[in-house]
């Protein structure tokens, strides 16, 4: 299967998004299993198909991003959405649960809206600093979209 990468926004498959695909610029950590890569790929594909207009950014962070995950480590994802409304967050959480159950992994989504994201950017707590330092952008909406 080859290595997986986070694709540039110029990827012809998804002109306004960065998504997991082969042949790109940002390499994902060696420690991800084929099952984890498949789960992330399906999660991002379905997220784009079902909620793409609501999602701004998806970041892999934590031990999976650092490449030091153990067999019981979860897969941490920061999902930034356009609204603070919980009704937008719940379906995305349900998608994560569905993918986690299908692939037999623990997917931990931190879904935040613009107000909380702006607070994190402004106050830069240690948790946010770690996400920014170690995180891998899997999906970023380009300014044009």
C-alpha positions as a Markdown table, in Angstrom:
| # | Residue | x | y | z |
|---|---|---|---|---|
| 1 | Unk | 0.0 | 0.0 | 0.0 |
| 2 | Unk | 2.7 | 2.7 | 0.1 |
| 3 | Unk | 2.8 | 5.7 | 2.3 |
| 4 | Unk | -0.1 | 8.1 | 2.9 |
| 5 | Unk | 0.2 | 11.8 | 2.9 |
| 6 | Unk | -1.9 | 14.8 | 3.6 |
| 7 | Unk | -2.7 | 16.2 | 0.2 |
| 8 | Unk | -2.2 | 19.8 | -0.9 |
| 9 | Unk | -5.3 | 21.9 | -1.7 |
| 10 | Unk | -4.4 | 21.7 | -5.3 |
| 11 | Unk | -5.2 | 18.0 | -5.4 |
| 12 | Unk | -7.6 | 17.5 | -8.4 |
| 13 | Unk | -9.7 | 15.1 | -6.4 |
| 14 | Unk | -10.8 | 17.9 | -4.1 |
| 15 | Unk | -9.8 | 21.3 | -5.3 |
| 16 | Unk | -10.8 | 23.1 | -2.1 |
| 17 | Unk | -9.6 | 20.6 | 0.5 |
| 18 | Unk | -6.6 | 18.8 | 1.8 |
| 19 | Unk | -7.5 | 15.2 | 2.3 |
| 20 | Unk | -5.7 | 11.9 | 2.8 |
| 21 | Unk | -4.4 | 10.6 | -0.5 |
| 22 | Unk | -1.2 | 9.2 | -1.9 |
| 23 | Unk | 1.3 | 11.5 | -3.8 |
| 24 | Unk | 1.5 | 14.6 | -1.8 |
| 25 | Unk | 3.6 | 16.8 | 0.5 |
| 26 | Unk | 3.0 | 16.1 | 4.2 |
| 27 | Unk | 3.9 | 12.5 | 5.3 |
| 28 | Unk | 1.8 | 10.9 | 8.0 |
| 29 | Unk | 3.7 | 9.1 | 10.8 |
| 30 | Unk | 5.1 | 5.6 | 10.1 |
| 31 | Unk | 3.2 | 4.1 | 13.1 |
| 32 | Unk | -0.2 | 4.3 | 11.5 |
| 33 | Unk | -1.5 | 0.9 | 10.6 |
| 34 | Unk | -3.3 | 0.2 | 7.3 |
| 35 | Unk | -6.5 | -0.1 | 9.3 |
| 36 | Unk | -6.0 | 3.3 | 10.9 |
| 37 | Unk | -5.2 | 4.9 | 7.5 |
| 38 | Unk | -8.3 | 3.4 | 5.9 |
| 39 | Unk | -10.4 | 4.6 | 8.8 |
| 40 | Unk | -9.0 | 8.2 | 8.5 |
| 41 | Unk | -9.5 | 8.1 | 4.8 |
| 42 | Unk | -13.1 | 7.0 | 5.1 |
| 43 | Unk | -13.8 | 9.5 | 7.9 |
| 44 | Unk | -12.4 | 12.4 | 5.9 |
| 45 | Unk | -14.2 | 11.3 | 2.7 |
| 46 | Unk | -17.6 | 11.0 | 4.4 |
| 47 | Unk | -17.0 | 14.2 | 6.4 |
| 48 | Unk | -16.4 | 16.0 | 3.1 |
| 49 | Unk | -19.4 | 14.4 | 1.4 |
| 50 | Unk | -21.8 | 14.8 | 4.3 |
| 51 | Unk | -20.7 | 17.9 | 6.2 |
| 52 | Unk | -18.1 | 19.5 | 4.0 |
| 53 | Unk | -19.7 | 22.9 | 4.0 |
| 54 | Unk | -19.5 | 23.0 | 7.8 |
| 55 | Unk | -15.9 | 21.9 | 8.3 |
| 56 | Unk | -13.0 | 24.3 | 8.4 |
| 57 | Unk | -10.1 | 22.1 | 9.5 |
| 58 | Unk | -9.2 | 18.6 | 10.7 |
| 59 | Unk | -6.0 | 18.0 | 12.6 |
| 60 | Unk | -4.5 | 14.6 | 13.7 |
| 61 | Unk | -2.7 | 15.2 | 17.0 |
| 62 | Unk | -1.5 | 13.3 | 20.0 |
| 63 | Unk | 0.5 | 10.1 | 20.0 |
| 64 | Unk | -0.6 | 9.0 | 16.5 |
| 65 | Unk | 0.7 | 12.3 | 15.0 |
| 66 | Unk | 3.9 | 12.1 | 17.0 |
| 67 | Unk | 4.4 | 8.5 | 15.8 |
| 68 | Unk | 4.8 | 7.1 | 19.4 |
| 69 | Unk | 1.4 | 5.5 | 19.8 |
| 70 | Unk | 1.0 | 2.2 | 21.6 |
| 71 | Unk | -1.5 | -0.6 | 20.8 |
| 72 | Unk | -4.1 | 1.0 | 23.0 |
| 73 | Unk | -3.6 | 4.6 | 22.0 |
| 74 | Unk | -6.6 | 6.5 | 20.6 |
| 75 | Unk | -6.7 | 8.5 | 17.4 |
| 76 | Unk | -7.1 | 12.2 | 18.3 |
| 77 | Unk | -8.7 | 14.6 | 15.9 |
| 78 | Unk | -9.4 | 18.3 | 16.2 |
| 79 | Unk | -12.3 | 19.2 | 14.0 |
| 80 | Unk | -13.0 | 22.9 | 13.6 |
| 81 | Unk | -16.5 | 23.7 | 12.3 |
| 82 | Unk | -18.1 | 26.9 | 11.1 |
| 83 | Unk | -20.7 | 27.1 | 13.9 |
| 84 | Unk | -20.8 | 26.7 | 17.7 |
| 85 | Unk | -24.2 | 25.0 | 17.5 |
| 86 | Unk | -24.2 | 21.5 | 19.1 |
| 87 | Unk | -26.7 | 20.4 | 16.5 |
| 88 | Unk | -23.9 | 20.7 | 14.0 |
| 89 | Unk | -21.4 | 18.8 | 16.2 |
| 90 | Unk | -23.6 | 15.8 | 17.0 |
| 91 | Unk | -23.8 | 14.3 | 13.5 |
| 92 | Unk | -20.0 | 14.6 | 13.1 |
| 93 | Unk | -19.6 | 12.9 | 16.5 |
| 94 | Unk | -21.9 | 10.1 | 15.3 |
| 95 | Unk | -19.9 | 9.7 | 12.1 |
| 96 | Unk | -16.7 | 9.3 | 14.2 |
| 97 | Unk | -18.4 | 6.7 | 16.3 |
| 98 | Unk | -19.6 | 4.8 | 13.3 |
| 99 | Unk | -16.1 | 4.8 | 11.7 |
| 100 | Unk | -14.5 | 3.8 | 15.0 |
| 101 | Unk | -16.8 | 0.9 | 15.4 |
| 102 | Unk | -16.4 | -0.3 | 11.8 |
| 103 | Unk | -12.6 | -0.3 | 12.1 |
| 104 | Unk | -12.3 | -1.3 | 15.7 |
| 105 | Unk | -10.3 | 1.7 | 16.9 |
| 106 | Unk | -10.8 | 4.5 | 19.4 |
| 107 | Unk | -11.4 | 7.8 | 17.6 |
| 108 | Unk | -11.4 | 10.8 | 19.9 |
| 109 | Unk | -12.9 | 13.9 | 18.2 |
| 110 | Unk | -12.6 | 17.4 | 19.7 |
| 111 | Unk | -15.2 | 19.3 | 17.7 |
| 112 | Unk | -15.1 | 23.0 | 18.2 |
| 113 | Unk | -16.7 | 26.1 | 16.7 |
| 114 | Unk | -15.2 | 29.4 | 15.8 |
| 115 | Unk | -15.7 | 31.1 | 19.2 |
| 116 | Unk | -13.8 | 28.3 | 21.1 |
| 117 | Unk | -11.2 | 28.1 | 18.3 |
| 118 | Unk | -10.5 | 31.8 | 18.5 |
| 119 | Unk | -10.1 | 31.6 | 22.3 |
| 120 | Unk | -7.6 | 28.8 | 21.8 |
| 121 | Unk | -5.7 | 30.8 | 19.3 |
| 122 | Unk | -5.8 | 33.9 | 21.5 |
| 123 | Unk | -4.8 | 32.4 | 24.9 |
| 124 | Unk | -2.7 | 29.5 | 23.5 |
| 125 | Unk | -3.1 | 27.1 | 26.4 |
| 126 | Unk | -0.5 | 24.2 | 26.6 |
| 127 | Unk | -3.0 | 21.8 | 25.0 |
| 128 | Unk | -3.5 | 24.0 | 22.0 |
| 129 | Unk | 0.3 | 24.6 | 21.7 |
| 130 | Unk | 0.9 | 20.9 | 21.5 |
| 131 | Unk | -1.8 | 20.5 | 18.8 |
| 132 | Unk | -0.1 | 23.3 | 16.8 |
| 133 | Unk | 3.4 | 21.9 | 17.3 |
| 134 | Unk | 2.7 | 18.2 | 16.8 |
| 135 | Unk | -0.5 | 18.2 | 14.9 |
| 136 | Unk | -0.8 | 17.2 | 11.2 |
| 137 | Unk | -3.4 | 19.0 | 9.1 |
| 138 | Unk | -5.4 | 16.4 | 7.3 |
| 139 | Unk | -8.0 | 18.7 | 5.9 |
| 140 | Unk | -8.0 | 22.5 | 5.6 |
| 141 | Unk | -10.5 | 24.6 | 3.8 |
| 142 | Unk | -8.7 | 27.0 | 1.6 |
| 143 | Unk | -9.5 | 30.7 | 1.9 |
| 144 | Unk | -11.2 | 30.7 | -1.5 |
| 145 | Unk | -13.9 | 28.4 | -0.3 |
